[in-house]
């Protein structure tokens, strides 16, 4: 099935690039990333170690990072780009134990 997401192309690209970079940074070369549909949105899930539950409220804050080489801006950019589209963004556990970013309120055709 093919769906079309109504979004600014460059911002959507930035969202996906940041999530993919984050998945590889934390999950290594063998990480798997899956993009799927939700009711009124989509998700991006990976098989990285995931995010500790007590840090999920902080991951979208600019400068928050657990990677010594990270800037802490990747997920902040993801959230801001999503909000600029009017989307709600949250992070939860993926089905395989990794991280799962969910975007709702998305215009989908």
ZAGUTI-446251 format. One line per 2 residues: number of its first residue (from 1); for each residue x, y, z of N, C-alpha, C, CB. Coordinates in nm, 3 decimals, always signed. Glycine has a CB too. Example, Ala and Ser with C-alpha at 12.3 -4.5 7.8 and 13.67 -1.06 7.14 Angstrom:
REM ZAGUTI-446251
1	+1.319/-0.569/+0.780/+1.230/-0.450/+0.780/+1.320/-0.330/+0.780/+1.131/-0.447/+0.905; +1.285/-0.225/+0.708/+1.367/-0.106/+0.714/+1.290/+0.003/+0.787/+1.408/-0.060/+0.572
END
This chain:
REM ZAGUTI-446251
1	+0.084/-0.117/+0.000/+0.000/+0.000/+0.000/+0.089/+0.124/+0.000/-0.096/-0.001/+0.121; +0.053/+0.222/-0.079/+0.125/+0.348/-0.085/+0.037/+0.458/-0.030/+0.169/+0.379/-0.230
3	+0.094/+0.541/+0.055/+0.022/+0.656/+0.108/+0.104/+0.782/+0.081/-0.007/+0.640/+0.261; +0.036/+0.892/+0.075/+0.102/+1.021/+0.057/+0.082/+1.102/+0.184/+0.047/+1.096/-0.068
5	+0.192/+1.153/+0.239/+0.187/+1.236/+0.358/+0.193/+1.381/+0.312/+0.305/+1.203/+0.456; +0.095/+1.460/+0.356/+0.097/+1.603/+0.324/+0.195/+1.672/+0.419/-0.047/+1.666/+0.337
7	+0.304/+1.720/+0.359/+0.409/+1.782/+0.440/+0.500/+1.863/+0.351/+0.489/+1.676/+0.518; +0.570/+1.955/+0.413/+0.676/+2.025/+0.344/+0.787/+1.923/+0.319/+0.728/+2.148/+0.428
9	+0.824/+1.905/+0.194/+0.920/+1.801/+0.156/+1.052/+1.811/+0.234/+0.948/+1.809/+0.006; +1.107/+1.930/+0.245/+1.238/+1.943/+0.310/+1.228/+1.916/+0.461/+1.297/+2.084/+0.287
11	+1.118/+1.956/+0.523/+1.103/+1.929/+0.667/+1.078/+1.780/+0.693/+0.987/+2.013/+0.725; +0.999/+1.717/+0.609/+0.976/+1.573/+0.626/+1.107/+1.497/+0.606/+0.869/+1.523/+0.527
13	+1.185/+1.537/+0.508/+1.315/+1.475/+0.484/+1.404/+1.492/+0.607/+1.382/+1.536/+0.359; +1.402/+1.611/+0.666/+1.481/+1.637/+0.786/+1.437/+1.549/+0.902/+1.470/+1.785/+0.825
15	+1.307/+1.531/+0.919/+1.254/+1.443/+1.024/+1.307/+1.302/+1.005/+1.099/+1.443/+1.024; +1.292/+1.249/+0.885/+1.334/+1.111/+0.859/+1.485/+1.095/+0.869/+1.287/+1.067/+0.721
17	+1.561/+1.190/+0.818/+1.707/+1.182/+0.828/+1.752/+1.181/+0.974/+1.773/+1.298/+0.753; +1.693/+1.267/+1.055/+1.733/+1.272/+1.196/+1.697/+1.144/+1.269/+1.667/+1.390/+1.266
19	+1.580/+1.088/+1.241/+1.541/+0.962/+1.306/+1.629/+0.847/+1.260/+1.394/+0.930/+1.278; +1.662/+0.841/+1.132/+1.750/+0.736/+1.082/+1.891/+0.749/+1.140/+1.755/+0.739/+0.928
21	+1.942/+0.871/+1.143/+2.075/+0.895/+1.199/+2.078/+0.854/+1.346/+2.116/+1.043/+1.183; +1.974/+0.888/+1.419/+1.965/+0.854/+1.560/+1.961/+0.702/+1.579/+1.841/+0.919/+1.624
23	+1.884/+0.634/+1.495/+1.873/+0.488/+1.504/+2.009/+0.421/+1.481/+1.771/+0.435/+1.402; +2.082/+0.466/+1.379/+2.213/+0.408/+1.349/+2.313/+0.443/+1.459/+2.264/+0.458/+1.212
25	+2.306/+0.566/+1.508/+2.398/+0.610/+1.612/+2.383/+0.525/+1.739/+2.374/+0.757/+1.645; +2.260/+0.491/+1.773/+2.236/+0.416/+1.896/+2.220/+0.265/+1.875/+2.113/+0.469/+1.964
27	+2.187/+0.224/+1.751/+2.163/+0.083/+1.725/+2.270/+0.014/+1.645/+2.035/+0.067/+1.655; +2.364/+0.091/+1.591/+2.473/+0.032/+1.515/+2.434/-0.005/+1.373/+2.524/-0.089/+1.586
29	+2.527/-0.068/+1.305/+2.510/-0.100/+1.164/+2.400/-0.204/+1.138/+2.639/-0.150/+1.108; +2.365/-0.283/+1.237/+2.265/-0.387/+1.218/+2.124/-0.344/+1.257/+2.303/-0.508/+1.299
31	+2.105/-0.215/+1.287/+1.974/-0.167/+1.326/+1.875/-0.178/+1.209/+1.982/-0.021/+1.376; +1.752/-0.208/+1.242/+1.644/-0.212/+1.143/+1.549/-0.098/+1.174/+1.570/-0.351/+1.144
33	+1.507/-0.026/+1.070/+1.413/+0.085/+1.084/+1.290/+0.053/+1.001/+1.477/+0.221/+1.041; +1.174/+0.070/+1.063/+1.047/+0.043/+0.996/+0.961/+0.169/+1.001/+0.973/-0.078/+1.061
35	+0.902/+0.203/+0.889/+0.806/+0.315/+0.882/+0.671/+0.254/+0.848/+0.849/+0.423/+0.775; +0.571/+0.291/+0.926/+0.438/+0.235/+0.904/+0.329/+0.337/+0.930/+0.417/+0.114/+0.992
37	+0.207/+0.296/+0.903/+0.095/+0.388/+0.919/+0.025/+0.368/+1.052/-0.004/+0.371/+0.805; -0.028/+0.477/+1.102/-0.112/+0.481/+1.221/-0.244/+0.543/+1.179/-0.044/+0.561/+1.339
39	-0.344/+0.530/+1.261/-0.469/+0.600/+1.235/-0.440/+0.750/+1.244/-0.581/+0.556/+1.336; -0.446/+0.820/+1.132/-0.420/+0.964/+1.131/-0.274/+1.000/+1.137/-0.490/+1.028/+1.243
41	-0.186/+0.908/+1.100/-0.045/+0.942/+1.104/+0.046/+0.829/+1.061/-0.008/+0.984/+1.240; +0.168/+0.834/+1.112/+0.268/+0.732/+1.079/+0.365/+0.719/+1.196/+0.344/+0.767/+0.948
43	+0.444/+0.614/+1.191/+0.547/+0.592/+1.293/+0.678/+0.555/+1.227/+0.504/+0.483/+1.393; +0.785/+0.576/+1.302/+0.919/+0.532/+1.263/+0.972/+0.456/+1.383/+1.014/+0.654/+1.220
45	+0.994/+0.325/+1.366/+1.041/+0.240/+1.475/+1.176/+0.180/+1.439/+0.938/+0.127/+1.506; +1.258/+0.156/+1.540/+1.388/+0.095/+1.515/+1.417/-0.014/+1.618/+1.500/+0.202/+1.517
47	+1.524/-0.087/+1.593/+1.563/-0.196/+1.683/+1.683/-0.158/+1.770/+1.595/-0.321/+1.603; +1.701/-0.029/+1.792/+1.809/+0.018/+1.880/+1.776/-0.023/+2.024/+1.827/+0.173/+1.869
49	+1.865/+0.005/+2.119/+1.832/-0.025/+2.259/+1.711/+0.052/+2.311/+1.952/+0.005/+2.346; +1.669/+0.155/+2.240/+1.551/+0.232/+2.282/+1.586/+0.342/+2.379/+1.449/+0.141/+2.344
51	+1.482/+0.402/+2.433/+1.497/+0.515/+2.525/+1.447/+0.475/+2.663/+1.421/+0.639/+2.474; +1.526/+0.501/+2.765/+1.476/+0.474/+2.900/+1.347/+0.553/+2.924/+1.583/+0.510/+3.008
53	+1.251/+0.490/+2.987/+1.120/+0.553/+3.009/+1.132/+0.686/+3.084/+1.028/+0.458/+3.086; +1.224/+0.695/+3.177/+1.237/+0.818/+3.255/+1.303/+0.932/+3.177/+1.316/+0.791/+3.379
55	+1.356/+0.907/+3.057/+1.417/+1.012/+2.974/+1.327/+1.057/+2.860/+1.547/+0.963/+2.918; +1.217/+0.992/+2.838/+1.132/+1.023/+2.722/+1.078/+1.164/+2.723/+1.018/+0.927/+2.716
57	+1.057/+1.220/+2.840/+1.008/+1.357/+2.848/+1.114/+1.459/+2.813/+0.956/+1.385/+2.985; +1.240/+1.418/+2.813/+1.352/+1.508/+2.788/+1.410/+1.497/+2.648/+1.461/+1.482/+2.888
59	+1.378/+1.393/+2.575/+1.449/+1.367/+2.449/+1.426/+1.474/+2.343/+1.406/+1.235/+2.394; +1.318/+1.548/+2.353/+1.291/+1.652/+2.254/+1.350/+1.787/+2.294/+1.142/+1.666/+2.234
61	+1.414/+1.795/+2.411/+1.476/+1.919/+2.454/+1.608/+1.940/+2.379/+1.500/+1.918/+2.607; +1.626/+2.060/+2.327/+1.750/+2.092/+2.255/+1.869/+2.073/+2.348/+1.747/+2.237/+2.200
63	+1.969/+2.001/+2.300/+2.090/+1.976/+2.377/+2.090/+1.846/+2.455/+2.111/+2.087/+2.470; +1.974/+1.779/+2.464/+1.969/+1.651/+2.537/+2.030/+1.542/+2.450/+1.823/+1.615/+2.577
65	+2.131/+1.475/+2.503/+2.194/+1.365/+2.430/+2.251/+1.263/+2.529/+2.306/+1.417/+2.336; +2.254/+1.139/+2.486/+2.320/+1.034/+2.563/+2.443/+0.984/+2.488/+2.223/+0.918/+2.591
67	+2.470/+1.043/+2.373/+2.582/+1.005/+2.287/+2.694/+1.108/+2.303/+2.538/+0.994/+2.137; +2.813/+1.063/+2.339/+2.924/+1.156/+2.361/+2.960/+1.237/+2.236/+3.047/+1.080/+2.408
69	+2.924/+1.184/+2.118/+2.951/+1.256/+1.993/+2.828/+1.332/+1.943/+2.998/+1.160/+1.886; +2.716/+1.321/+2.014/+2.592/+1.382/+1.967/+2.581/+1.528/+2.006/+2.475/+1.306/+2.022
71	+2.496/+1.600/+1.930/+2.472/+1.741/+1.958/+2.348/+1.761/+2.044/+2.457/+1.819/+1.829; +2.257/+1.663/+2.043/+2.133/+1.678/+2.118/+2.029/+1.760/+2.047/+2.161/+1.740/+2.249
73	+2.048/+1.784/+1.917/+1.951/+1.864/+1.842/+1.862/+1.782/+1.750/+2.023/+1.967/+1.761; +1.898/+1.657/+1.723/+1.825/+1.575/+1.626/+1.678/+1.558/+1.659/+1.888/+1.440/+1.617
75	+1.647/+1.513/+1.780/+1.507/+1.491/+1.817/+1.434/+1.622/+1.843/+1.498/+1.401/+1.940; +1.506/+1.726/+1.885/+1.443/+1.858/+1.901/+1.397/+1.908/+1.764/+1.542/+1.959/+1.966
77	+1.477/+1.886/+1.662/+1.441/+1.925/+1.526/+1.322/+1.844/+1.478/+1.560/+1.908/+1.430; +1.321/+1.714/+1.509/+1.209/+1.627/+1.472/+1.078/+1.681/+1.531/+1.233/+1.482/+1.521
79	+1.081/+1.714/+1.659/+0.960/+1.764/+1.724/+0.915/+1.897/+1.665/+0.983/+1.778/+1.875; +1.008/+1.988/+1.644/+0.972/+2.120/+1.591/+0.918/+2.111/+1.448/+1.092/+2.212/+1.595
81	+0.977/+2.025/+1.368/+0.927/+2.007/+1.231/+0.787/+1.947/+1.233/+1.023/+1.918/+1.150; +0.765/+1.849/+1.321/+0.632/+1.791/+1.333/+0.530/+1.894/+1.379/+0.634/+1.675/+1.431
83	+0.565/+1.971/+1.481/+0.473/+2.073/+1.532/+0.445/+2.181/+1.429/+0.530/+2.136/+1.658; +0.544/+2.214/+1.345/+0.523/+2.313/+1.240/+0.417/+2.267/+1.141/+0.654/+2.341/+1.166
85	+0.399/+2.136/+1.130/+0.294/+2.079/+1.043/+0.162/+2.061/+1.117/+0.340/+1.945/+0.987; +0.161/+2.087/+1.247/+0.041/+2.065/+1.327/+0.027/+1.923/+1.376/-0.079/+2.102/+1.247
87	+0.136/+1.847/+1.373/+0.134/+1.708/+1.415/+0.169/+1.698/+1.563/+0.232/+1.625/+1.331; +0.116/+1.596/+1.629/+0.159/+1.560/+1.763/+0.270/+1.456/+1.748/+0.039/+1.505/+1.851
89	+0.373/+1.467/+1.829/+0.488/+1.377/+1.821/+0.513/+1.317/+1.959/+0.614/+1.452/+1.769; +0.530/+1.186/+1.965/+0.568/+1.122/+2.091/+0.664/+1.008/+2.064/+0.442/+1.071/+2.168
91	+0.738/+0.970/+2.166/+0.832/+0.859/+2.157/+0.789/+0.753/+2.257/+0.979/+0.906/+2.184; +0.790/+0.628/+2.213/+0.753/+0.517/+2.298/+0.842/+0.398/+2.264/+0.602/+0.482/+2.280
93	+0.811/+0.282/+2.320/+0.885/+0.160/+2.286/+0.840/+0.107/+2.152/+0.866/+0.053/+2.396; +0.936/+0.057/+2.074/+0.903/-0.011/+1.951/+0.862/-0.154/+1.980/+1.020/-0.007/+1.854
95	+0.803/-0.221/+1.883/+0.758/-0.359/+1.905/+0.874/-0.456/+1.930/+0.678/-0.406/+1.786; +0.994/-0.419/+1.885/+1.111/-0.504/+1.905/+1.203/-0.450/+2.013/+1.187/-0.519/+1.775
97	+1.150/-0.362/+2.099/+1.228/-0.309/+2.209/+1.304/-0.182/+2.181/+1.321/-0.410/+2.254; +1.306/-0.135/+2.060/+1.377/-0.012/+2.026/+1.288/+0.109/+2.051/+1.423/-0.014/+1.881
99	+1.324/+0.218/+1.986/+1.247/+0.341/+1.997/+1.143/+0.347/+1.886/+1.340/+0.465/+1.992; +1.032/+0.410/+1.916/+0.925/+0.430/+1.817/+0.875/+0.572/+1.830/+0.809/+0.327/+1.837
101	+0.890/+0.649/+1.723/+0.841/+0.786/+1.717/+0.708/+0.784/+1.642/+0.945/+0.882/+1.648; +0.606/+0.840/+1.706/+0.472/+0.840/+1.648/+0.429/+0.983/+1.616/+0.371/+0.773/+1.745
103	+0.374/+0.999/+1.497/+0.327/+1.128/+1.448/+0.179/+1.115/+1.417/+0.406/+1.175/+1.322; +0.096/+1.195/+1.484/-0.048/+1.191/+1.460/-0.098/+1.330/+1.423/-0.124/+1.138/+1.585
105	-0.220/+1.335/+1.369/-0.272/+1.461/+1.318/-0.216/+1.494/+1.182/-0.242/+1.574/+1.415; -0.169/+1.391/+1.111/-0.100/+1.406/+0.983/-0.200/+1.397/+0.869/+0.011/+1.299/+0.967
107	-0.188/+1.485/+0.773/-0.271/+1.476/+0.653/-0.218/+1.365/+0.564/-0.273/+1.611/+0.577; -0.300/+1.263/+0.544/-0.259/+1.147/+0.463/-0.362/+1.126/+0.353/-0.244/+1.018/+0.550
109	-0.312/+1.096/+0.235/-0.400/+1.067/+0.122/-0.383/+0.922/+0.080/-0.370/+1.161/+0.003
END
